[in-house]
Amino acid sequence: MARLSEITFRLPDTTEAHAFLSDLRTLLADVPYASEAVGRLTLTPPRPDGARPVTTFLLADVPEPEIALDTGQTIGVGGGAAPDEQGPPAGIELAELARRLAGHVPRVDHTGVNLPTCADRPEQWQSLVAAVASTATMYRYPTGEPWPFVLPSSADEFQHGIADFVVGREPRFELVHDPWRTHPEWQFALWTDLTRAQLELLFPDPQGMTFPGLEEIFRVVPIRSPWPGLGIRFDLCYRIEDGPSDWETGEWLVRAGGRIPPTP
């Protein structure tokens, strides 16, 4: 059975993409498992040894942004409606996000993509989830929403499931079937060393916001996307005073959510 080893966010090799990648490097400069090369930024899970998949951002010969899994699946921008172009672009610049958060981002919790239900038929969604679950340790979101997560795992854990709960099994990868969106959105959840009050001061309304039910966990900051038809947001997790939590270690997803079984 093939095993998912790399998730690649492919960016068109343009001036806008070069700037995006440079600003992302600045934002993640203090993440110890982020490594740089020409035209590339790679996040390698620090725990456990040999955990896969790694997550890569790459300048590539593609016409529009896409997420490519090295097991053959590709998730593009096409299929949804373009964002409303009336009025000023929503969000702040990525460079400004990086400037305000300098020195405050030690880890990446997860990356992910929200796919609009209006553009993705149920069978397409189910086929994508089944394909990913067959190549990775993928777990259901415990409260029932269509938000499955890939947890990095060793080769043995891929075969038998995850039973060791440690901080460092990151970044994860989330798929979301989203009824509230009309176009795909890339999402990046970052651990910060800041409190909720500090993040609210750094990103006041309307630059920052919260989602109902998740107000105590992270603050959402949309950024201006260089690409029509693709939304981009950052979820900034508040500092955890009494940790590690069962979210950080993955235990909640594993025990309460359960693995989505691989399809033979």
SVG drawing of the C-alpha trace seen along z (x, -y; Angstrom):
<svg xmlns="http://www.w3.org/2000/svg" viewBox="-24 -49 43 53">
<polyline fill="none" stroke="black" stroke-width="0.4" points="0.0,0.0 1.4,-3.4 2.1,-5.8 1.7,-9.5 5.1,-11.0 4.8,-14.7 2.1,-17.3 3.2,-20.1 1.6,-23.5 2.6,-24.4 2.8,-28.1 3.0,-29.5 6.5,-30.8 5.6,-34.4 6.6,-37.6 3.6,-37.3 4.5,-33.8 8.1,-34.7 6.9,-37.4 4.4,-35.0 7.1,-32.4 9.6,-35.0 7.0,-36.4 6.0,-32.9 9.7,-32.1 9.9,-35.3 6.7,-34.3 8.0,-30.8 11.6,-31.9 11.5,-30.6 10.0,-27.2 12.9,-24.8 11.7,-22.2 11.2,-24.6 14.1,-24.3 14.7,-26.4 16.1,-25.8 15.9,-27.8 12.2,-28.1 11.2,-25.8 10.2,-25.7 9.8,-22.4 8.2,-21.5 9.4,-18.1 7.5,-16.6 9.9,-16.4 8.1,-13.5 8.2,-10.6 11.3,-9.7 10.6,-9.2 7.1,-10.7 5.4,-11.4 4.1,-13.3 6.3,-16.4 4.7,-19.6 6.4,-21.7 5.8,-25.0 7.3,-25.1 7.6,-27.4 6.5,-25.3 5.6,-25.4 1.8,-25.4 -0.8,-27.9 -2.5,-28.3 -1.9,-27.3 -2.6,-23.6 -2.0,-21.1 -0.3,-17.9 0.0,-14.7 2.8,-12.4 0.3,-9.5 -1.3,-11.1 -4.1,-13.4 -4.1,-17.1 -6.4,-19.7 -6.6,-22.8 -8.3,-26.2 -10.8,-25.5 -14.4,-24.6 -15.5,-27.4 -16.6,-30.9 -14.1,-33.7 -14.3,-35.9 -16.4,-39.1 -14.2,-41.6 -16.3,-44.6 -14.7,-46.8 -11.2,-46.6 -9.5,-43.1 -10.3,-41.4 -7.5,-40.8 -4.1,-42.2 -0.9,-41.5 1.1,-38.4 4.2,-40.6 2.3,-42.6 1.2,-39.5 4.8,-38.3 5.9,-41.7 3.4,-41.8 4.1,-38.1 7.9,-38.3 9.4,-36.2 6.0,-34.7 5.5,-31.7 7.4,-28.6 5.3,-25.8 2.8,-25.0 -0.2,-23.1 -1.6,-22.3 -2.1,-23.3 -5.3,-22.5 -7.8,-23.3 -11.5,-24.2 -13.4,-22.9 -16.9,-24.5 -19.7,-22.0 -21.3,-24.0 -18.5,-23.0 -17.6,-19.6 -20.3,-16.9 -20.6,-14.5 -19.2,-11.6 -16.1,-13.7 -15.5,-14.6 -16.0,-11.0 -13.6,-9.8 -10.9,-12.3 -11.2,-11.4 -11.1,-7.7 -8.0,-8.2 -6.1,-10.1 -7.2,-7.8 -5.8,-4.8 -2.4,-6.4 -2.1,-8.1 -3.2,-8.0 -6.3,-10.1 -8.7,-10.7 -12.3,-11.9 -13.0,-15.2 -14.7,-14.0 -17.7,-16.3 -18.8,-15.0 -18.0,-17.8 -16.5,-16.9 -13.0,-18.1 -10.8,-15.0 -7.1,-15.3 -4.0,-13.6 -1.6,-13.1 2.1,-12.5 3.1,-9.0 5.9,-6.4 5.8,-3.5 4.7,-1.2 2.0,-3.6 0.7,-3.8 0.2,0.0 -1.2,0.3 -2.5,-3.2 -1.2,-5.8 -1.0,-5.0 1.9,-7.3 0.8,-10.8 3.5,-13.4 4.0,-17.1 5.7,-17.4 3.4,-15.3 3.0,-18.3 2.1,-19.9 -1.1,-18.0 -3.2,-18.4 -6.9,-19.1 -9.6,-18.7 -12.8,-20.6 -16.0,-20.3 -17.3,-23.8 -20.9,-24.9 -20.1,-28.5 -17.6,-29.1 -18.0,-29.6 -14.3,-29.2 -11.4,-27.1 -9.4,-28.5 -6.0,-27.5 -5.8,-27.6 -2.7,-27.6 -2.9,-27.2 0.1,-28.5 1.0,-28.1 1.9,-31.4 3.2,-32.4 0.6,-35.1 -2.6,-35.3 -6.0,-35.9 -5.9,-39.5 -2.6,-40.1 -3.7,-38.7 -6.9,-40.8 -4.8,-43.9 -2.5,-42.8 -5.4,-42.0 -8.5,-43.9 -11.8,-43.6 -12.2,-43.5 -8.6,-42.4 -9.1,-39.5 -12.1,-37.5 -13.2,-34.3 -15.4,-31.4 -18.5,-30.4 -17.5,-27.7 -13.7,-28.2 -13.3,-31.7 -11.2,-30.3 -8.8,-28.5 -7.6,-30.8 -8.0,-34.1 -8.6,-34.1 -6.7,-36.5 -7.5,-36.5 -4.8,-37.7 -5.0,-39.2 -4.6,-36.3 -2.4,-37.0 -4.6,-34.5 -8.2,-35.1 -10.4,-32.2 -8.3,-31.2 -8.8,-32.5 -6.0,-32.3 -6.3,-32.6 -4.2,-32.1 -5.6,-30.7 -3.4,-32.0 -3.6,-29.7 -3.4,-31.2 -0.7,-30.3 -1.5,-27.2 -0.7,-27.8 -1.3,-24.2 0.0,-21.9 0.4,-19.9 -3.3,-19.5 -4.8,-16.4 -5.2,-18.4 -1.4,-19.1 -0.6,-15.5 -3.2,-14.2 -4.9,-12.1 -8.3,-13.7 -8.4,-13.1 -7.2,-9.5 -9.3,-8.4 -12.4,-10.4 -12.4,-10.7 -11.0,-7.4 -9.1,-6.5 -10.8,-6.5 -10.0,-3.0 -7.9,-2.5 -9.9,-1.3 -8.5,2.0"/>
</svg>
